[in-house]
Structures are given as structure tokens and as C-alpha cells.
Amino acid sequence: MQAAELKIHVVKEIAELSDEQFMQVYDDLMRLLHPPVRTPRFGSAKGLVTFMADDFDEPLEDFKDYMP
């Protein structure tokens, strides 16, 4: 089936839907295309870092030339 034939088929299928069915399909499509935006919450990553090296805060060897 080519793109033009597919478009015609989809339009015909939509035309045959009842108003209630159309609204359900529309709502589902909008939910897929525009998912809700989730805002990060303060402290939501707490407990994710379980190990940190003892020398984590030490200067890196690669930057010795730039340090006073």
C-alpha cells in the first residue's frame, strides 16, 4: 500500500468512527505525542551514589600545569 492509499484508508476509517470513539482515539494520540512534563524534585537522586573514591576531591594529574 502506498502512502497516498494509506492516507485515504485512514481518513475513511476515521470518518466511520462515532464521536465517542473519535474522542478516545484523539485523546490517546495526544497523550502519545505530548507526554506530561515531569519536573525533577529536590533530593530525588538521594542514595543513588553508593561509592565515591577517597581521592575524589584531589586535583587531577592532567591539570597540574594549570594550577598555581
mmCIF file as gemmi writes it, N, C-alpha and C atoms, coordinates in Angstrom:
data_model
loop_
_atom_site.group_PDB
_atom_site.id
_atom_site.type_symbol
_atom_site.label_atom_id
_atom_site.label_alt_id
_atom_site.label_comp_id
_atom_site.label_asym_id
_atom_site.label_entity_id
_atom_site.label_seq_id
_atom_site.pdbx_PDB_ins_code
_atom_site.Cartn_x
_atom_site.Cartn_y
_atom_site.Cartn_z
_atom_site.occupancy
_atom_site.B_iso_or_equiv
_atom_site.pdbx_formal_charge
_atom_site.auth_seq_id
_atom_site.auth_asym_id
_atom_site.pdbx_PDB_model_num
ATOM 1 N N . MET Axp A 1 ? 0.857 -1.179 0 1 0 ? 1 A 1
ATOM 2 C CA . MET Axp A 1 ? 0 0 0 1 0 ? 1 A 1
ATOM 3 C C . MET Axp A 1 ? 0.899 1.237 0 1 0 ? 1 A 1
ATOM 4 N N . GLN Axp A 2 ? 0.649 2.141 -0.91 1 0 ? 2 A 1
ATOM 5 C CA . GLN Axp A 2 ? 1.443 3.358 -0.996 1 0 ? 2 A 1
ATOM 6 C C . GLN Axp A 2 ? 0.936 4.394 -0.011 1 0 ? 2 A 1
ATOM 7 N N . ALA Axp A 3 ? 1.712 5.439 0.175 1 0 ? 3 A 1
ATOM 8 C CA . ALA Axp A 3 ? 1.387 6.462 1.166 1 0 ? 3 A 1
ATOM 9 C C . ALA Axp A 3 ? 0.042 7.119 0.876 1 0 ? 3 A 1
ATOM 10 N N . ALA Axp A 4 ? -0.233 7.446 -0.378 1 0 ? 4 A 1
ATOM 11 C CA . ALA Axp A 4 ? -1.494 8.104 -0.729 1 0 ? 4 A 1
ATOM 12 C C . ALA Axp A 4 ? -2.679 7.186 -0.427 1 0 ? 4 A 1
ATOM 13 N N . GLU Axp A 5 ? -2.55 5.904 -0.758 1 0 ? 5 A 1
ATOM 14 C CA . GLU Axp A 5 ? -3.626 4.949 -0.481 1 0 ? 5 A 1
ATOM 15 C C . GLU Axp A 5 ? -3.83 4.79 1.022 1 0 ? 5 A 1
ATOM 16 N N . LEU Axp A 6 ? -2.734 4.784 1.751 1 0 ? 6 A 1
ATOM 17 C CA . LEU Axp A 6 ? -2.822 4.654 3.207 1 0 ? 6 A 1
ATOM 18 C C . LEU Axp A 6 ? -3.535 5.853 3.818 1 0 ? 6 A 1
ATOM 19 N N . LYS Axp A 7 ? -3.238 7.06 3.341 1 0 ? 7 A 1
ATOM 20 C CA . LYS Axp A 7 ? -3.899 8.265 3.843 1 0 ? 7 A 1
ATOM 21 C C . LYS Axp A 7 ? -5.406 8.18 3.603 1 0 ? 7 A 1
ATOM 22 N N . ILE Axp A 8 ? -5.784 7.766 2.413 1 0 ? 8 A 1
ATOM 23 C CA . ILE Axp A 8 ? -7.21 7.643 2.089 1 0 ? 8 A 1
ATOM 24 C C . ILE Axp A 8 ? -7.876 6.617 2.997 1 0 ? 8 A 1
ATOM 25 N N . HIS Axp A 9 ? -7.203 5.505 3.216 1 0 ? 9 A 1
ATOM 26 C CA . HIS Axp A 9 ? -7.743 4.45 4.075 1 0 ? 9 A 1
ATOM 27 C C . HIS Axp A 9 ? -7.929 4.963 5.503 1 0 ? 9 A 1
ATOM 28 N N . VAL Axp A 10 ? -6.934 5.682 6.018 1 0 ? 10 A 1
ATOM 29 C CA . VAL Axp A 10 ? -7.025 6.201 7.393 1 0 ? 10 A 1
ATOM 30 C C . VAL Axp A 10 ? -8.156 7.209 7.51 1 0 ? 10 A 1
ATOM 31 N N . VAL Axp A 11 ? -8.292 8.089 6.534 1 0 ? 11 A 1
ATOM 32 C CA . VAL Axp A 11 ? -9.369 9.085 6.569 1 0 ? 11 A 1
ATOM 33 C C . VAL Axp A 11 ? -10.726 8.397 6.553 1 0 ? 11 A 1
ATOM 34 N N . LYS Axp A 12 ? -10.879 7.363 5.742 1 0 ? 12 A 1
ATOM 35 C CA . LYS Axp A 12 ? -12.151 6.628 5.699 1 0 ? 12 A 1
ATOM 36 C C . LYS Axp A 12 ? -12.438 5.943 7.03 1 0 ? 12 A 1
ATOM 37 N N . GLU Axp A 13 ? -11.408 5.356 7.633 1 0 ? 13 A 1
ATOM 38 C CA . GLU Axp A 13 ? -11.592 4.692 8.938 1 0 ? 13 A 1
ATOM 39 C C . GLU Axp A 13 ? -11.999 5.7 10 1 0 ? 13 A 1
ATOM 40 N N . ILE Axp A 14 ? -11.383 6.871 9.994 1 0 ? 14 A 1
ATOM 41 C CA . ILE Axp A 14 ? -11.719 7.909 10.98 1 0 ? 14 A 1
ATOM 42 C C . ILE Axp A 14 ? -13.142 8.398 10.766 1 0 ? 14 A 1
ATOM 43 N N . ALA Axp A 15 ? -13.558 8.55 9.52 1 0 ? 15 A 1
ATOM 44 C CA . ALA Axp A 15 ? -14.907 9.027 9.216 1 0 ? 15 A 1
ATOM 45 C C . ALA Axp A 15 ? -15.975 8.065 9.725 1 0 ? 15 A 1
ATOM 46 N N . GLU Axp A 16 ? -15.655 6.783 9.81 1 0 ? 16 A 1
ATOM 47 C CA . GLU Axp A 16 ? -16.626 5.789 10.259 1 0 ? 16 A 1
ATOM 48 C C . GLU Axp A 16 ? -16.734 5.696 11.78 1 0 ? 16 A 1
ATOM 49 N N . LEU Axp A 17 ? -15.85 6.348 12.512 1 0 ? 17 A 1
ATOM 50 C CA . LEU Axp A 17 ? -15.888 6.29 13.971 1 0 ? 17 A 1
ATOM 51 C C . LEU Axp A 17 ? -17.025 7.134 14.526 1 0 ? 17 A 1
ATOM 52 N N . SER Axp A 18 ? -17.588 6.694 15.64 1 0 ? 18 A 1
ATOM 53 C CA . SER Axp A 18 ? -18.575 7.515 16.328 1 0 ? 18 A 1
ATOM 54 C C . SER Axp A 18 ? -17.831 8.65 17.037 1 0 ? 18 A 1
ATOM 55 N N . ASP Axp A 19 ? -18.572 9.642 17.499 1 0 ? 19 A 1
ATOM 56 C CA . ASP Axp A 19 ? -17.943 10.771 18.179 1 0 ? 19 A 1
ATOM 57 C C . ASP Axp A 19 ? -17.163 10.304 19.411 1 0 ? 19 A 1
ATOM 58 N N . GLU Axp A 20 ? -17.729 9.377 20.151 1 0 ? 20 A 1
ATOM 59 C CA . GLU Axp A 20 ? -17.072 8.876 21.359 1 0 ? 20 A 1
ATOM 60 C C . GLU Axp A 20 ? -15.787 8.121 21.014 1 0 ? 20 A 1
ATOM 61 N N . GLN Axp A 21 ? -15.844 7.284 19.994 1 0 ? 21 A 1
ATOM 62 C CA . GLN Axp A 21 ? -14.65 6.553 19.562 1 0 ? 21 A 1
ATOM 63 C C . GLN Axp A 21 ? -13.581 7.51 19.044 1 0 ? 21 A 1
ATOM 64 N N . PHE Axp A 22 ? -14.014 8.526 18.292 1 0 ? 22 A 1
ATOM 65 C CA . PHE Axp A 22 ? -13.073 9.503 17.757 1 0 ? 22 A 1
ATOM 66 C C . PHE Axp A 22 ? -12.361 10.234 18.891 1 0 ? 22 A 1
ATOM 67 N N . MET Axp A 23 ? -13.115 10.659 19.91 1 0 ? 23 A 1
ATOM 68 C CA . MET Axp A 23 ? -12.516 11.386 21.024 1 0 ? 23 A 1
ATOM 69 C C . MET Axp A 23 ? -11.534 10.5 21.79 1 0 ? 23 A 1
ATOM 70 N N . GLN Axp A 24 ? -11.837 9.226 21.924 1 0 ? 24 A 1
ATOM 71 C CA . GLN Axp A 24 ? -10.926 8.309 22.603 1 0 ? 24 A 1
ATOM 72 C C . GLN Axp A 24 ? -9.632 8.163 21.811 1 0 ? 24 A 1
ATOM 73 N N . VAL Axp A 25 ? -9.741 7.99 20.498 1 0 ? 25 A 1
ATOM 74 C CA . VAL Axp A 25 ? -8.548 7.883 19.651 1 0 ? 25 A 1
ATOM 75 C C . VAL Axp A 25 ? -7.748 9.177 19.699 1 0 ? 25 A 1
ATOM 76 N N . TYR Axp A 26 ? -8.448 10.305 19.638 1 0 ? 26 A 1
ATOM 77 C CA . TYR Axp A 26 ? -7.786 11.61 19.688 1 0 ? 26 A 1
ATOM 78 C C . TYR Axp A 26 ? -7.045 11.8 21.009 1 0 ? 26 A 1
ATOM 79 N N . ASP Axp A 27 ? -7.696 11.478 22.117 1 0 ? 27 A 1
ATOM 80 C CA . ASP Axp A 27 ? -7.057 11.603 23.427 1 0 ? 27 A 1
ATOM 81 C C . ASP Axp A 27 ? -5.823 10.71 23.536 1 0 ? 27 A 1
ATOM 82 N N . ASP Axp A 28 ? -5.931 9.488 23.049 1 0 ? 28 A 1
ATOM 83 C CA . ASP Axp A 28 ? -4.78 8.57 23.077 1 0 ? 28 A 1
ATOM 84 C C . ASP Axp A 28 ? -3.63 9.107 22.232 1 0 ? 28 A 1
ATOM 85 N N . LEU Axp A 29 ? -3.949 9.641 21.068 1 0 ? 29 A 1
ATOM 86 C CA . LEU Axp A 29 ? -2.929 10.186 20.181 1 0 ? 29 A 1
ATOM 87 C C . LEU Axp A 29 ? -2.249 11.401 20.813 1 0 ? 29 A 1
ATOM 88 N N . MET Axp A 30 ? -3.022 12.285 21.418 1 0 ? 30 A 1
ATOM 89 C CA . MET Axp A 30 ? -2.444 13.466 22.068 1 0 ? 30 A 1
ATOM 90 C C . MET Axp A 30 ? -1.556 13.065 23.246 1 0 ? 30 A 1
ATOM 91 N N . ARG Axp A 31 ? -1.962 12.039 23.972 1 0 ? 31 A 1
ATOM 92 C CA . ARG Axp A 31 ? -1.168 11.558 25.097 1 0 ? 31 A 1
ATOM 93 C C . ARG Axp A 31 ? 0.166 10.987 24.617 1 0 ? 31 A 1
ATOM 94 N N . LEU Axp A 32 ? 0.161 10.34 23.445 1 0 ? 32 A 1
ATOM 95 C CA . LEU Axp A 32 ? 1.4 9.792 22.889 1 0 ? 32 A 1
ATOM 96 C C . LEU Axp A 32 ? 2.304 10.888 22.344 1 0 ? 32 A 1
ATOM 97 N N . LEU Axp A 33 ? 1.713 11.862 21.685 1 0 ? 33 A 1
ATOM 98 C CA . LEU Axp A 33 ? 2.511 12.922 21.064 1 0 ? 33 A 1
ATOM 99 C C . LEU Axp A 33 ? 3.011 13.954 22.061 1 0 ? 33 A 1
ATOM 100 N N . HIS Axp A 34 ? 2.281 14.173 23.141 1 0 ? 34 A 1
ATOM 101 C CA . HIS Axp A 34 ? 2.643 15.19 24.128 1 0 ? 34 A 1
ATOM 102 C C . HIS Axp A 34 ? 2.6 14.598 25.536 1 0 ? 34 A 1
ATOM 103 N N . PRO Axp A 35 ? 3.609 13.804 25.908 1 0 ? 35 A 1
ATOM 104 C CA . PRO Axp A 35 ? 3.606 13.223 27.25 1 0 ? 35 A 1
ATOM 105 C C . PRO Axp A 35 ? 3.746 14.319 28.305 1 0 ? 35 A 1
ATOM 106 N N . PRO Axp A 36 ? 3.233 14.097 29.503 1 0 ? 36 A 1
ATOM 107 C CA . PRO Axp A 36 ? 3.325 15.117 30.552 1 0 ? 36 A 1
ATOM 108 C C . PRO Axp A 36 ? 4.788 15.383 30.919 1 0 ? 36 A 1
ATOM 109 N N . VAL Axp A 37 ? 5.086 16.646 31.177 1 0 ? 37 A 1
ATOM 110 C CA . VAL Axp A 37 ? 6.438 17.036 31.552 1 0 ? 37 A 1
ATOM 111 C C . VAL Axp A 37 ? 6.6 16.814 33.05 1 0 ? 37 A 1
ATOM 112 N N . ARG Axp A 38 ? 7.625 16.077 33.401 1 0 ? 38 A 1
ATOM 113 C CA . ARG Axp A 38 ? 7.876 15.823 34.817 1 0 ? 38 A 1
ATOM 114 C C . ARG Axp A 38 ? 9.005 16.724 35.287 1 0 ? 38 A 1
ATOM 115 N N . THR Axp A 39 ? 8.755 17.436 36.356 1 0 ? 39 A 1
ATOM 116 C CA . THR Axp A 39 ? 9.786 18.306 36.907 1 0 ? 39 A 1
ATOM 117 C C . THR Axp A 39 ? 10.546 17.536 37.979 1 0 ? 39 A 1
ATOM 118 N N . PRO Axp A 40 ? 11.867 17.645 37.979 1 0 ? 40 A 1
ATOM 119 C CA . PRO Axp A 40 ? 12.641 16.927 38.991 1 0 ? 40 A 1
ATOM 120 C C . PRO Axp A 40 ? 12.364 17.499 40.382 1 0 ? 40 A 1
ATOM 121 N N . ARG Axp A 41 ? 12.385 16.645 41.36 1 0 ? 41 A 1
ATOM 122 C CA . ARG Axp A 41 ? 12.167 17.072 42.744 1 0 ? 41 A 1
ATOM 123 C C . ARG Axp A 41 ? 13.491 17.09 43.486 1 0 ? 41 A 1
ATOM 124 N N . PHE Axp A 42 ? 13.652 18.066 44.352 1 0 ? 42 A 1
ATOM 125 C CA . PHE Axp A 42 ? 14.857 18.187 45.146 1 0 ? 42 A 1
ATOM 126 C C . PHE Axp A 42 ? 15.029 16.922 45.999 1 0 ? 42 A 1
ATOM 127 N N . GLY Axp A 43 ? 16.208 16.323 45.908 1 0 ? 43 A 1
ATOM 128 C CA . GLY Axp A 43 ? 16.508 15.136 46.69 1 0 ? 43 A 1
ATOM 129 C C . GLY Axp A 43 ? 16.067 13.832 46.053 1 0 ? 43 A 1
ATOM 130 N N . SER Axp A 44 ? 15.602 13.876 44.817 1 0 ? 44 A 1
ATOM 131 C CA . SER Axp A 44 ? 15.095 12.66 44.197 1 0 ? 44 A 1
ATOM 132 C C . SER Axp A 44 ? 16.207 11.67 43.844 1 0 ? 44 A 1
ATOM 133 N N . ALA Axp A 45 ? 17.47 12.109 43.813 1 0 ? 45 A 1
ATOM 134 C CA . ALA Axp A 45 ? 18.583 11.208 43.491 1 0 ? 45 A 1
ATOM 135 C C . ALA Axp A 45 ? 19.305 10.731 44.756 1 0 ? 45 A 1
ATOM 136 N N . LYS Axp A 46 ? 18.746 11.04 45.878 1 0 ? 46 A 1
ATOM 137 C CA . LYS Axp A 46 ? 19.373 10.653 47.14 1 0 ? 46 A 1
ATOM 138 C C . LYS Axp A 46 ? 19.527 9.133 47.213 1 0 ? 46 A 1
ATOM 139 N N . GLY Axp A 47 ? 20.737 8.687 47.549 1 0 ? 47 A 1
ATOM 140 C CA . GLY Axp A 47 ? 21.009 7.268 47.693 1 0 ? 47 A 1
ATOM 141 C C . GLY Axp A 47 ? 21.483 6.596 46.416 1 0 ? 47 A 1
ATOM 142 N N . LEU Axp A 48 ? 21.532 7.324 45.279 1 0 ? 48 A 1
ATOM 143 C CA . LEU Axp A 48 ? 21.967 6.71 44.033 1 0 ? 48 A 1
ATOM 144 C C . LEU Axp A 48 ? 23.479 6.529 43.976 1 0 ? 48 A 1
ATOM 145 N N . VAL Axp A 49 ? 24.235 7.434 44.591 1 0 ? 49 A 1
ATOM 146 C CA . VAL Axp A 49 ? 25.696 7.308 44.616 1 0 ? 49 A 1
ATOM 147 C C . VAL Axp A 49 ? 26.05 6.497 45.853 1 0 ? 49 A 1
ATOM 148 N N . THR Axp A 50 ? 26.524 5.273 45.644 1 0 ? 50 A 1
ATOM 149 C CA . THR Axp A 50 ? 26.813 4.404 46.781 1 0 ? 50 A 1
ATOM 150 C C . THR Axp A 50 ? 28.302 4.278 47.057 1 0 ? 50 A 1
ATOM 151 N N . PHE Axp A 51 ? 29.157 4.732 46.126 1 0 ? 51 A 1
ATOM 152 C CA . PHE Axp A 51 ? 30.59 4.655 46.328 1 0 ? 51 A 1
ATOM 153 C C . PHE Axp A 51 ? 31.238 5.894 45.737 1 0 ? 51 A 1
ATOM 154 N N . MET Axp A 52 ? 32.207 6.443 46.479 1 0 ? 52 A 1
ATOM 155 C CA . MET Axp A 52 ? 32.987 7.563 45.984 1 0 ? 52 A 1
ATOM 156 C C . MET Axp A 52 ? 34.43 7.334 46.438 1 0 ? 52 A 1
ATOM 157 N N . ALA Axp A 53 ? 35.362 7.461 45.513 1 0 ? 53 A 1
ATOM 158 C CA . ALA Axp A 53 ? 36.769 7.212 45.817 1 0 ? 53 A 1
ATOM 159 C C . ALA Axp A 53 ? 37.264 8.181 46.888 1 0 ? 53 A 1
ATOM 160 N N . ASP Axp A 54 ? 38.239 7.738 47.677 1 0 ? 54 A 1
ATOM 161 C CA . ASP Axp A 54 ? 38.797 8.577 48.743 1 0 ? 54 A 1
ATOM 162 C C . ASP Axp A 54 ? 39.452 9.839 48.184 1 0 ? 54 A 1
ATOM 163 N N . ASP Axp A 55 ? 40.008 9.764 46.987 1 0 ? 55 A 1
ATOM 164 C CA . ASP Axp A 55 ? 40.691 10.919 46.402 1 0 ? 55 A 1
ATOM 165 C C . ASP Axp A 55 ? 39.795 11.689 45.429 1 0 ? 55 A 1
ATOM 166 N N . PHE Axp A 56 ? 38.513 11.646 45.623 1 0 ? 56 A 1
ATOM 167 C CA . PHE Axp A 56 ? 37.57 12.296 44.707 1 0 ? 56 A 1
ATOM 168 C C . PHE Axp A 56 ? 37.83 13.793 44.58 1 0 ? 56 A 1
ATOM 169 N N . ASP Axp A 57 ? 38.13 14.459 45.695 1 0 ? 57 A 1
ATOM 170 C CA . ASP Axp A 57 ? 38.327 15.915 45.684 1 0 ? 57 A 1
ATOM 171 C C . ASP Axp A 57 ? 39.757 16.338 45.368 1 0 ? 57 A 1
ATOM 172 N N . GLU Axp A 58 ? 40.653 15.393 45.176 1 0 ? 58 A 1
ATOM 173 C CA . GLU Axp A 58 ? 42.047 15.725 44.871 1 0 ? 58 A 1
ATOM 174 C C . GLU Axp A 58 ? 42.175 16.235 43.439 1 0 ? 58 A 1
ATOM 175 N N . PRO Axp A 59 ? 43.147 17.139 43.208 1 0 ? 59 A 1
ATOM 176 C CA . PRO Axp A 59 ? 43.354 17.647 41.847 1 0 ? 59 A 1
ATOM 177 C C . PRO Axp A 59 ? 43.773 16.524 40.899 1 0 ? 59 A 1
ATOM 178 N N . LEU Axp A 60 ? 43.369 16.636 39.658 1 0 ? 60 A 1
ATOM 179 C CA . LEU Axp A 60 ? 43.71 15.645 38.647 1 0 ? 60 A 1
ATOM 180 C C . LEU Axp A 60 ? 45.117 15.907 38.109 1 0 ? 60 A 1
ATOM 181 N N . GLU Axp A 61 ? 45.815 14.846 37.791 1 0 ? 61 A 1
ATOM 182 C CA . GLU Axp A 61 ? 47.172 14.957 37.239 1 0 ? 61 A 1
ATOM 183 C C . GLU Axp A 61 ? 47.194 15.758 35.932 1 0 ? 61 A 1
ATOM 184 N N . ASP Axp A 62 ? 46.156 15.622 35.135 1 0 ? 62 A 1
ATOM 185 C CA . ASP Axp A 62 ? 46.111 16.308 33.848 1 0 ? 62 A 1
ATOM 186 C C . ASP Axp A 62 ? 46.105 17.835 33.972 1 0 ? 62 A 1
ATOM 187 N N . PHE Axp A 63 ? 45.689 18.349 35.122 1 0 ? 63 A 1
ATOM 188 C CA . PHE Axp A 63 ? 45.566 19.795 35.308 1 0 ? 63 A 1
ATOM 189 C C . PHE Axp A 63 ? 46.684 20.387 36.153 1 0 ? 63 A 1
ATOM 190 N N . LYS Axp A 64 ? 47.714 19.627 36.448 1 0 ? 64 A 1
ATOM 191 C CA . LYS Axp A 64 ? 48.832 20.131 37.273 1 0 ? 64 A 1
ATOM 192 C C . LYS Axp A 64 ? 49.479 21.365 36.64 1 0 ? 64 A 1
ATOM 193 N N . ASP Axp A 65 ? 49.583 21.413 35.303 1 0 ? 65 A 1
ATOM 194 C CA . ASP Axp A 65 ? 50.222 22.539 34.626 1 0 ? 65 A 1
ATOM 195 C C . ASP Axp A 65 ? 49.446 23.839 34.798 1 0 ? 65 A 1
ATOM 196 N N . TYR Axp A 66 ? 48.18 23.763 35.063 1 0 ? 66 A 1
ATOM 197 C CA . TYR Axp A 66 ? 47.347 24.954 35.16 1 0 ? 66 A 1
ATOM 198 C C . TYR Axp A 66 ? 47.166 25.441 36.587 1 0 ? 66 A 1
ATOM 199 N N . MET Axp A 67 ? 47.649 24.711 37.558 1 0 ? 67 A 1
ATOM 200 C CA . MET Axp A 67 ? 47.449 25.06 38.954 1 0 ? 67 A 1
ATOM 201 C C . MET Axp A 67 ? 48.6 25.923 39.459 1 0 ? 67 A 1
ATOM 202 N N . PRO Axp A 68 ? 48.323 26.821 40.402 1 0 ? 68 A 1
ATOM 203 C CA . PRO Axp A 68 ? 49.386 27.688 40.958 1 0 ? 68 A 1
ATOM 204 C C . PRO Axp A 68 ? 50.393 26.92 41.766 1 0 ? 68 A 1
